[in-house]
Amino acid sequence: MTQFNTQAKTPNTKRNALVGVLIAGMLMSQSATAAESTEREHTEELVGVGSGLVLGAVVGGPVGAFIGALTGGLIGQSVGDDEEIKQQQEMLAKQDVELQSLTARARQLEQESDLLAMEAERRIQAQMDALALGLNVQFRTGSSQIEPHFQQQLDDVAYVMGLSPELTLDLTGYADRQGNSDYNQALSEQRLAEVRSYLVKQGVAESRLNGQAYGDQSPLHEQASLENNFFDRRVTLKLQNGHGAMTASQ
């Protein structure tokens, strides 16, 4: 009789173990399907569930498998959360480094911008100071051609005019006392026209340019000489604003 009872219990034990394994397999299959729909973030949780199922089935049969699944799921979720938090912390740390780099670059650009603004202001002031002393475009004898050196000066004048739309220019043309007075008058007018045309090509509106030619009637010195004649062959520029002349040159 004792031997019969032992044999009767053996099938039940095997059946319980088999049911536990089947249930564990079903739960693990469902967990695998959920993993495909929820992608990467639940991988650690499924690992915990699977481990809990196997351990629970071995220890306590079907009921143990169910309890083990719950316990394993919690463990897996905890592991997944810790890993996600770690990744977020690493990402935040990287973003913080990038933000600090961008902030430093912005400050550098701001400083460079301030330096450029100061340099531009210094340049404009230097040009204004030069104009305050008077600017003369000198010419060779009998010529109205603007020499390269004076072209650069006229470029600076056009630059200042572009920055200050309220400014205008008075242009006066002259010739030395060599030759016929009528010819010298025409020559001074031609020199004036060349300077005016050059400034217009540099972007200065013609309406901002006022001109008058005097021929050889206004020499700088009483005595004619080679040196004095050189300074008489000129076009003088006088910068004007709303309050009158800013330069004076005779």
Backbone hydrogen bonds, N-H to C=O, Kabsch-Sander energy under -0.5 kcal/mol:
donor,donor_aa,acceptor,acceptor_aa,energy
5,N,1,M,-2.2
6,T,2,T,-1.7
7,Q,3,Q,-1.7
8,A,4,F,-1.9
9,K,5,N,-1.9
10,T,6,T,-1.1
12,N,8,A,-0.8
13,T,9,K,-2.2
14,K,10,T,-2.2
15,R,11,P,-2.9
16,N,12,N,-2.8
17,A,13,T,-2.1
18,L,14,K,-2.5
19,V,15,R,-2.8
20,G,16,N,-2.5
21,V,17,A,-2.2
22,L,18,L,-2.5
23,I,19,V,-2.9
24,A,20,G,-2.4
25,G,21,V,-2.4
26,M,22,L,-2.6
27,L,23,I,-2.7
28,M,24,A,-2.4
29,S,25,G,-2.1
30,Q,26,M,-2.4
31,S,27,L,-2.4
32,A,28,M,-2.0
33,T,29,S,-2.1
34,A,30,Q,-2.3
35,A,31,S,-1.9
36,E,32,A,-1.4
37,S,33,T,-1.3
38,T,34,A,-2.0
39,E,35,A,-1.0
41,E,38,T,-0.6
42,H,39,E,-1.0
43,T,40,R,-1.8
46,L,42,H,-2.1
47,V,43,T,-2.0
48,G,44,E,-1.9
49,V,45,E,-2.2
50,G,46,L,-3.0
51,S,47,V,-2.4
52,G,48,G,-2.3
53,L,49,V,-2.5
54,V,50,G,-2.2
55,L,51,S,-2.4
56,G,52,G,-2.7
57,A,53,L,-2.7
58,V,54,V,-2.1
59,V,55,L,-2.1
60,G,56,G,-3.1
61,G,57,A,-1.5
64,G,60,G,-1.1
65,A,61,G,-2.3
66,F,62,P,-2.1
67,I,63,V,-2.4
68,G,64,G,-2.8
69,A,65,A,-2.1
70,L,66,F,-1.9
71,T,67,I,-2.5
72,G,68,G,-3.1
73,G,69,A,-2.5
74,L,70,L,-2.1
75,I,71,T,-2.1
76,G,72,G,-3.0
77,Q,73,G,-2.7
78,S,74,L,-2.2
79,V,75,I,-2.3
80,G,76,G,-2.6
81,D,77,Q,-2.7
82,D,78,S,-2.2
83,E,79,V,-2.0
84,E,80,G,-2.4
85,I,81,D,-2.8
86,K,82,D,-2.1
87,Q,83,E,-2.2
88,Q,84,E,-2.6
89,Q,85,I,-2.5
90,E,86,K,-2.3
91,M,87,Q,-2.4
92,L,88,Q,-2.8
93,A,89,Q,-2.4
94,K,90,E,-2.1
95,Q,91,M,-2.6
96,D,92,L,-2.3
97,V,93,A,-1.8
98,E,94,K,-2.2
99,L,95,Q,-2.6
100,Q,96,D,-2.3
101,S,97,V,-2.1
102,L,98,E,-2.6
103,T,99,L,-2.5
104,A,100,Q,-2.2
105,R,101,S,-2.2
106,A,102,L,-2.5
107,R,103,T,-2.1
108,Q,104,A,-2.0
109,L,105,R,-2.6
110,E,106,A,-2.2
111,Q,107,R,-2.3
112,E,108,Q,-2.5
113,S,109,L,-2.6
114,D,110,E,-2.2
115,L,111,Q,-2.2
116,L,112,E,-2.4
117,A,113,S,-2.4
118,M,114,D,-2.3
119,E,115,L,-2.4
120,A,116,L,-2.6
121,E,117,A,-2.3
122,R,118,M,-2.4
123,R,119,E,-2.4
124,I,120,A,-2.4
125,Q,121,E,-2.4
126,A,122,R,-2.3
127,Q,123,R,-2.3
128,M,124,I,-2.6
129,D,125,Q,-2.5
130,A,126,A,-2.1
131,L,127,Q,-2.3
132,A,128,M,-2.1
133,L,129,D,-1.0
133,L,130,A,-0.5
134,G,131,L,-1.3
135,L,237,L,-1.0
137,V,235,V,-2.6
138,Q,136,N,-0.7
139,F,233,R,-1.9
143,S,140,R,-2.0
147,E,145,Q,-0.5
150,F,147,E,-0.8
151,Q,147,E,-1.7
152,Q,148,P,-1.7
153,Q,149,H,-1.1
154,L,150,F,-2.3
155,D,151,Q,-2.0
156,D,152,Q,-1.7
157,V,153,Q,-2.0
158,A,154,L,-2.5
159,Y,155,D,-2.0
160,V,156,D,-2.2
161,M,157,V,-2.5
162,G,158,A,-2.0
163,L,159,Y,-1.4
164,S,160,V,-1.4
167,L,164,S,-1.9
168,T,240,Q,-2.3
169,L,208,R,-2.8
170,D,238,K,-2.8
171,L,169,L,-0.5
171,L,210,N,-4.0
172,T,236,T,-2.1
173,G,212,Q,-2.0
174,Y,234,R,-2.5
175,A,215,G,-2.7
184,N,180,N,-2.3
185,Q,181,S,-2.2
186,A,182,D,-2.2
187,L,183,Y,-2.5
188,S,184,N,-2.3
189,E,185,Q,-1.9
190,Q,186,A,-2.1
191,R,187,L,-2.3
192,L,188,S,-2.0
193,A,189,E,-2.3
194,E,190,Q,-2.1
195,V,191,R,-2.0
196,R,192,L,-2.4
197,S,193,A,-2.6
198,Y,194,E,-2.1
199,L,195,V,-2.1
200,V,196,R,-2.1
201,K,197,S,-2.0
202,Q,198,Y,-1.1
203,G,200,V,-1.7
204,V,199,L,-2.2
208,R,205,A,-1.8
209,L,206,E,-1.7
210,N,169,L,-3.3
210,N,208,R,-0.5
212,Q,171,L,-2.0
214,Y,173,G,-2.7
217,Q,214,Y,-1.9
229,N,225,S,-3.1
230,F,226,L,-1.6
231,F,227,E,-1.5
232,D,228,N,-1.2
233,R,229,N,-1.2
233,R,230,F,-0.6
234,R,232,D,-1.5
235,V,137,V,-1.5
236,T,172,T,-2.6
237,L,135,L,-2.5
238,K,170,D,-2.3
240,Q,168,T,-3.3
241,N,244,G,-2.3
244,G,241,N,-1.7
246,M,239,L,-4.0
247,T,239,L,-0.8
248,A,132,A,-0.7
